[in-house]
Amino acid sequence: MDKGKIFRDLHASTFVMPNPWDVGTTKLLASFGFKALATTSAGFAFSRGLPHGAVTFEAMIHHCRELTAATSLPVSADLEKGKGDSATSAAETVFAAEAAGLAGCSIEDHTGDPDKPIYEISHAVERVAAAAEAARALKHDFVFTARAENFLWGKPDLDDTIKRLQAFEKAGADVLYAPGLKDVETIRDVCSAVSRPVNVMALPAFTIADLAMAGVKRISLGPWLTNFAFGMLETAAREIQQDGTFGFTRAAIPFGKLQALFSKSSG
């Protein structure tokens, strides 16, 4: 079974790709009938008690290997800027991702340097071209996503973002992604400016139907599920400490349901 081919074919129509942060959440989300899953770099970092950006590349790849072993679904990975800054390291990132059993991965143009958070466009395009070439060299289909990070790092320049996405498309990216877009009209403009499938991260104001009408093919959740889980834990802790009650337990998944799910998936 070529999971990369299955994953690529999903982009023919609009689908939601949720982001688990460990093996248990991977198995739980897979049980709901989603067609593909993706890692969340922020969610994984938070689950390890680390800030976003503090996880090593080697740890991310090990995490990816654990998640791909936990499900038969295609899994894509948010690999941040990849193994390093160079175009060669971008290609090596794709090779490492494929070896971990992933059906795809994303690499972004965020440098990790707060003083210069976004790569110059020429260097960003070189990195995308190298990663895309590496993906095409693999024996199995592999869906490479190129991310333009302007809106996440203090540069909400739509014209430059579209220019980058168009350049990434020409460089061979399979899917294009500009996280941080906050309204459907802007998203429609982005989708109209490129011919490759566009990924959008869900926000409270969006609906699947609205994003599909705007031309979006893939909807991911980024760290939202992780943040929601931590939010529920915080709510429970506050109830215990402030109210002295345990009403939160009524919303908990029953022990037997989780036991049955994980017994079945480990068999």
C-alpha positions, -999 to +999 in steps of 0.1 A: +000+000+000+015+033-011+004+057+016+020+086-002-003+079-032-033+076-010-024+108+007-019+127-026-052+115-039-070+129-008-061+164-021-086+161-050-113+173-026-114+190+007-105+170+038-096+176+074-063+163+087-062+165+126-029+166+145-023+141+173+006+147+197+014+111+208+006+075+202-026+074+222-041+105+205-031+090+171-051+059+178-081+078+191-083+101+161-078+073+137-108+056+152-131+085+142-127+078+105-103+106+094-084+098+062-050+112+072-032+126+103-003+150+108+021+157+136+021+190+155+055+203+163+041+226+190+019+200+204+047+175+206+070+200+223+043+209+248+036+173+256+073+170+266+072+201+287+092+221+262+085+254+243+078+252+206+110+251+187+130+234+214+127+198+201+157+185+182+153+172+147+163+137+158+136+137+185+110+148+160+119+120+136+117+095+164+083+109+173+072+105+137+083+069+136+062+062+167+031+078+152+034+061+118+038+027+136+006+034+155-018+038+126-024+025+090-034+060+079-011+083+060+008+106+083+024+139+073+048+157+096+054+193+106+092+193+106+096+231+111+126+243+091+140+208+088+174+194+096+192+227+090+194+259+070+209+247+038+192+233+007+211+201+012+197+198+047+162+203+033+167+173+010+180+153+039+149+162+058+127+146+032+149+114+031+146+112+069+109+117+068+103+090+043+125+066+063+103+073+093+073+060+074+057+093+067+035+099+036+045+136+035+061+164+054+063+202+055+093+225+056+089+262+064+107+294+056+110+304+093+146+305+103+142+301+141+162+333+145+141+360+162+163+387+146+158+374+111+127+351+114+121+345+076+146+333+050+153+355+021+131+343-007+159+332-029+172+309-002+138+297+007+131+287-029+164+268-031+154+249+000+120+240-014+135+230-048+160+207-030+133+191-009+109+187-039+137+170-059+144+147-030+107+138-027+106+129-065+137+107-061+120+084-035+107+050-045+072+058-031+050+087-036+056+115-011+037+147-006+059+177+001+044+208+016+061+242+015+051+267+042+054+305+040+055+318+076+052+356+073+019+358+091+031+339+121+063+360+126+053+396+125+052+401+088+016+400+076+025+409+041+000+391+018+017+401-015+050+387-003+034+356+010+016+349-023+049+357-041+066+331-020+039+305-024+040+310-062+077+306-062+075+274-040+050+260-065+074+266-094+101+250-074+081+218-071+061+218-039+031+196-039+010+215-014+012+252-003+006+265+032+006+300+047-003+295+084-019+325+102-044+336+076-074+348+096-102+354+071-119+335+043-115+363+017-077+363+022-076+325+019-097+327-013-071+351-027-043+328-019-061+298-034-068+317-065-031+328-069-018+292-071-027+260-088-014+235-062-036+224-033-036+248-004-036+238+033-052+261+059-051+258+097-085+259+113-096+289+133-128+294+153-145+315+127-140+290+099-162+261+088-153+233+065-179+244+040-166+279+039-130+268+034-140+244+007-158+271-012-127+293-009-107+266-027-089+250+003-081+213-002-066+204+032-075+217+066-052+210+095-056+218+132-020+226+141-017+227+180-054+233+186-063+198+199-032+198+222-041+233+234-077+222+239-066+191+260-043+213+281-072+238+285-095+210+298-068+199+322-064+235+334-102+238+339-103+206+359-074+217+381-090+251+388-123+234+397-105+211+422-085+240+437-111+267+437-144+249+441-134+217+458-155+197+434-149+171+407-177+178+382-152+177+353-152+139+356-186+138+339-170+149+306-142+123+308-140+095+283-149+063+302-120+041+313-136+011+295-139+030+262-102+038+262-093+004+274-113-012+246-098+011+220-062+005+230-067-032+235-080-035+200-054-013+184-025-032+201-038-066+191 
